[in-house]
């Protein structure tokens, strides 16, 4: 501390006095370095600051022998260095099983329900409509949803049962017409 500047780096405080650079409040003390490697001797007398990694070792320092050569750069042998979740190489990526479209299941169920004569083929028409809607949804999801086969089966069963229902109605009308004429 002094009333006049003593050299470069000295700073003037709010009290008007000059202080040395090491007492500046904004000065940050560097964190302590890593402990020395086995086999490295750091002298304490005559060398107040140990050399950095980029300087030539001073007298009294021993350099450890070189280790094995570094592998060539590139991706690791087990696959991609990037994982969509977590740390690379920490395990298999998280995957979900594709879900079956609910409308495809409902399409097949409604179409098969058309076998019951009580519904008069109405559930078959509902099954056909649900089948076409579910096919559109499955196509839009791009493979996230499954059930294309169920939807196609619901459409096919629905059309088949409607065809059978119409055939039975036509045969019944034809038989009734033939019985009246005899």
N, C-alpha and C positions, 0 to 999 in steps of 0.2 A: 504494500500500500504506500502510495506516495502522492504528493500534491502536484507533481509534474509527470508527464509521460516518460517512461524509462526505455521504451523500445517498441518494436513491432509486436502486435498482438495484445498489448496492454489495453485495457478498456476502462472507460470512465463511468463510474456508478452515479446514481442520482444524488449522492451526497457531495459530488464534485471531486472526489478523489480517484486516482488511477490505481488499478489492480492488475496483477500479473495474469497471463492467459489461463493458467491452470485453475484459477479461482472463479472463472466466468460461470454464471449460473446455467447458461445454455450448453456448457461443455458436457459431453456425455462420455463417461468412462467406458472404454470398450470391454465387452465381456471377457472373462478369462478364457484362454485357449484350451484346447483339449489336452489331456494329460500326455506326457511324452510316451512314445512307443517303447516297447521293451528293447533294450540294447542301446538306447540313446542316452548319452550323458550330457547334462546341461550344467556347465560350470557356473558358479555363483560369483566368484571373485573376478573382477576385470571385465565382466560381460553383464551389465545391468539389465539388458533386454535380450532375450533369446532371439535368434534369427527367425525370419518368417519362412514360409514354404517356398518363396520365390528368390531367396537370397542364398548365397554360397555359405555352407557351414563354416563357422569360425573354428579356430584351433581348439581342440579338446572335444569337439563333437564327432560322434561316429555315425555314419549313415548306415541304416540297415540294408542287408543285401536285397537285390531286386526280387520280387515275387514272380509267380507264374505269369506268362503273357496274357493280356486281355483278350477275350474272345472277340471275333469280328462283330461289327455292328449289324443289326438287323432284327427281325422279329424273333421272339423266343421260340424254341423248338416245339412247344406245346400248342401253338396256334396264335391267334390274334392277341396283340398286346392290350387291346381295349376290350373291356367287358361292359355290357349295358348297365349292370348293377354291381356295386361294390368295387373291390380292388381287383385289378386284372389278375387272372389266374387263381382267384380265391375259390372258385367252384364253377359249376355249370351255370349258365345264365338262367334267369327265372323265366319259365315258359308256362303258359296255361293251355289246357286242353280245349279244343274248339267246342263250342256249345251247339247243341241241336236246336234249330229254329222251332219255337213252340207252335207256330202256325202250320208247319209241315206235319207235326204230330197230330194237331187238331184236324187237318185235312184228311189224313188217313182214317182217323177215328170217326169223323162224320160220314165219310164215304162208306165205311164198313157198316156204320149204323143204319145205312139205307136199306140193308137187308130186311130189317124189321118192317112188315107191311103197314104198320100203324103210321109211319112217317110219310107214306105215299111218295117217296123219292125226293122229298124236300131236303133232307139231310145230305143227299148225294150232291145236290146243286150247291149247298153250302160248302161241302168238302171240295168241290171243283174250284169254287171261288177262292177258298183259303189256300188251295194248292198253288194257284197262279200268283197270288199275293206273296206267299212264302218263297216261291222261286225268284221273284223280283228282289225280295229282301236279302236272300242268300247271295245273289249275284252282286248286289251293291256293297255287301260287307267284304268282298274280296277274299273269302276263305276263312274269315273269323267264325262264321256260323256254318254248321253242317246241316244236313237233312234234305238235300236235293233229291235223293232216292225216295224218301218218305213222301215228299211233295208230289213227285211224279207218280208214285204208287197211288196216292190219294186221288189224283186226277184220273188215272186209268181206271181205278175201281169205281169211281163216281160215274164216269161215262159208261162203263160196262153195265153197272146196275141200272142206270137210266135206260140203256138200250134193252136190257132184259125186261124191265118194267113195261116199256113201250111194246115190246114183242108180245108179252103176255096180254096186254090190253088189246092189241090188234087181233090176236088169236081168239080172245074171249068174244070180241065183237063179231068176228067172222063166224065163230061157232054159233053164237046166238042168232045170227042172220040166217045161217043154214038150217037151224032147228025151226025157225019160224016159217020157212018156205016149204017144209016137208009135210 
